[in-house]
Amino acid sequence: MDYLIDNFLSTENAQMLEVLCGYFFKIFKSLLDKGRKTMLEYLLNKRNGDVFEALRRHLNMHSVAMLLNELF
């Protein structure tokens, strides 16, 4: 999970492709649907919320904005 999140969210906005954001959203949404409590615990406790900062940097991408909406 760390590998997926770190590699995808560490890219700069100029290099991020909308299609890849869509795939990232689908994977993340699937994981949320299977275990929302576990996933949120991982994001908040294990990652100390740093994922939310990375997602905030990429809000201009539609799929990332939808993912944040899904988390809340």
KOLVEXBA-196788 format. One record per residue (C-alpha): residue number from 1; x, y, z. Coordinates in steps of 0.05 Angstrom, whole numbers, plus 5000, padded with zeros to 4 digits. Layout:
N
(rec NUM; (X; Y; Z));
...
***
This chain:
72
(rec 1; (5000; 5000; 5000));
(rec 2; (5057; 5048; 5017));
(rec 3; (5088; 5035; 4949));
(rec 4; (5023; 5050; 4912));
(rec 5; (5010; 5114; 4950));
(rec 6; (5081; 5141; 4952));
(rec 7; (5097; 5129; 4880));
(rec 8; (5032; 5157; 4853));
(rec 9; (5025; 5218; 4897));
(rec 10; (5097; 5238; 4894));
(rec 11; (5092; 5257; 4821));
(rec 12; (5087; 5330; 4802));
(rec 13; (5021; 5358; 4775));
(rec 14; (5051; 5370; 4706));
(rec 15; (5070; 5296; 4700));
(rec 16; (5006; 5267; 4728));
(rec 17; (4960; 5237; 4676));
(rec 18; (4884; 5240; 4684));
(rec 19; (4877; 5167; 4662));
(rec 20; (4925; 5143; 4716));
(rec 21; (4887; 5184; 4767));
(rec 22; (4824; 5147; 4747));
(rec 23; (4858; 5079; 4756));
(rec 24; (4885; 5102; 4824));
(rec 25; (4815; 5123; 4845));
(rec 26; (4785; 5056; 4824));
(rec 27; (4837; 5017; 4863));
(rec 28; (4832; 5061; 4925));
(rec 29; (4755; 5060; 4922));
(rec 30; (4756; 4985; 4917));
(rec 31; (4800; 4980; 4979));
(rec 32; (4755; 5029; 5016));
(rec 33; (4693; 4989; 4998));
(rec 34; (4723; 4925; 5024));
(rec 35; (4749; 4953; 5090));
(rec 36; (4734; 5026; 5103));
(rec 37; (4752; 5023; 5177));
(rec 38; (4819; 4989; 5164));
(rec 39; (4836; 5035; 5107));
(rec 40; (4820; 5098; 5146));
(rec 41; (4859; 5072; 5206));
(rec 42; (4918; 5061; 5160));
(rec 43; (4914; 5130; 5130));
(rec 44; (4905; 5167; 5195));
(rec 45; (4946; 5127; 5245));
(rec 46; (5000; 5091; 5206));
(rec 47; (5012; 5146; 5155));
(rec 48; (4999; 5203; 5204));
(rec 49; (4953; 5237; 5154));
(rec 50; (5009; 5253; 5104));
(rec 51; (4967; 5222; 5048));
(rec 52; (4915; 5277; 5056));
(rec 53; (4968; 5330; 5045));
(rec 54; (4991; 5295; 4982));
(rec 55; (4920; 5288; 4957));
(rec 56; (4908; 5362; 4970));
(rec 57; (4966; 5380; 4925));
(rec 58; (4932; 5344; 4867));
(rec 59; (4861; 5370; 4876));
(rec 60; (4861; 5397; 4805));
(rec 61; (4853; 5325; 4781));
(rec 62; (4780; 5303; 4780));
(rec 63; (4793; 5233; 4805));
(rec 64; (4834; 5256; 4864));
(rec 65; (4779; 5305; 4883));
(rec 66; (4728; 5249; 4879));
(rec 67; (4773; 5205; 4923));
(rec 68; (4776; 5259; 4977));
(rec 69; (4701; 5266; 4972));
(rec 70; (4695; 5190; 4981));
(rec 71; (4740; 5192; 5043));
(rec 72; (4696; 5242; 5078));
***
